[in-house]
Amino acid sequence: MSTLTASLDLPPTAASVPVARRLVRELLQAWGARQDHEDAALLVTELVANVVDHVGGSDCLTLEATYSEDWLRLAVVDCSPTRPAFQQLDTQSVRGRGLHMVEVLADRWGCEDHRGGKRVWFELRPARL
């Protein structure tokens, strides 16, 4: 199987969060990806929301997807060099769990410098049947 890729620029606004989630679901369905579509959509939602919450403004936001038979890699690129940080879990707060979910659900994840900003990515293996 060849590798499939997609890249989409979005405005770093709250409206982009559900758009990114929907686009990931549709893309994975079109590709016939064997990874858990809901996990992928949830994690992309968290990464895009992080950009909206912590970068926002007129800065860039790009959603990247790469799929091969063995791996799905989804990434969110923004123009801020500030790396994401784990927040102390607060059971009273409804926010602040995004990176913890990425840590638990993704098979691998990381952050790398990208053109003066950063790329936060995660990878998922095919779902077990």
C-alpha angles and dihedrals in degrees: 000000000000123000116262122208138184135178129189131182116218133179111256093243134118090256089066093063098074090035091057091047093051093044092052091051092049094045094050091048092050091048092047089233114188094210121102103277094199093052090048092049092047094051093046088050090055094048094047091046089053090056091047092048100040106025108019121134118089094323121126128268123188127178114208128190131187123180132185129160092268104034144032116201120189122182139181117209124197137169098246118099090204109115120226115258132204112248122217107263110251114190090202094057125080090204136059101061101100101102090040088058091048090051092052102039103035122080089215135358140170150150128246137179114262126182095322092319133059144264117218110195142173135191131212129195120219114286115262114246 
